[in-house]
Amino acid sequence: MGGWVHDVAWSPSGDTLGYVAHDSTIGFVDVNEAISNKESGGHQKVALSCLPYKTLIFVDENTVIGKFLISLFFGLN
């Protein structure tokens, strides 16, 4: 991360922690992967070219909504 975090949210199962940061990234940490593989940490992030999102909401295990002035849906694999 290159900026402060605006919001964090847990997936419904509690297995994934998502965050939106001021540097226009949306990131996800797979908690089980982070525990079992300390080198990679189970961390993935996406850098966006738009304004940073302020809110992150998990709809289900594989779908999140990031919101600033508009809402954007993301599918997780």
N, C-alpha and C positions, 0 to 999 in steps of 0.2 A: 504494500500500500504506500502511496505517496502523499496521502492527505488524511485528514481526520475522517472518522466514521460517522455518518449521519444516522444510520439505523442498522439494527441487527434483528434477525428473526430465526426461529428454529422451525425446521420442517415438522409436520405433524407427528412423525415417529420419534423425533429428537435425534436422528442420526446425522442431520446436516445443519450446519449453522451458515446462514447467508448474511451478507452485509452489503451496504451501498456506501461508497466513500466519496469524499469531496473531489478526488482526482478523476471522477467520472468512471470508476470501476464498480462492477458488481462481482462479488466474490463468494465462493462457497467452500466450506471446509467439511469434508466427510470425517466425522468424529472417529468412527471405527478405523478408518485408514490412517488417520493421524496418530492414533494410539499404536497400531501395529507396524507402521512404517514411518518412523520418525524422520527419515531422510527427505521424503517427498512431502510428508505431512498431509496428504490428501487435499491439498489446496488448489483450487482452480479459480481464475478470475478472467473477466472479460473487460477490456478497455473500450469505452464508448466515445464517440466523437461529439456527443451532445452534452448539454448541461448535466451536472450530477443529479442523481435521484436522491430524494429526501426520505423515501419510505420504501420498505420492502415487505411484501406479504406473500406467504406461501399459500397457494390455493389448494394444492395437494403435494404429494411427494415429488412430483415431476414438473410442477408449474409454479412460477412465481410472477408477481406483478411488481414492477418498479415504478414509482410515481414521483414526478416533480410537477410540471405543468400539464403533462400528458401521462397516460398510463401505457406501459409497454409490457407485453407478456413474453416470458422466456420459458422454454421447455428445457428440462434437465435430462441428460442421458446418463 
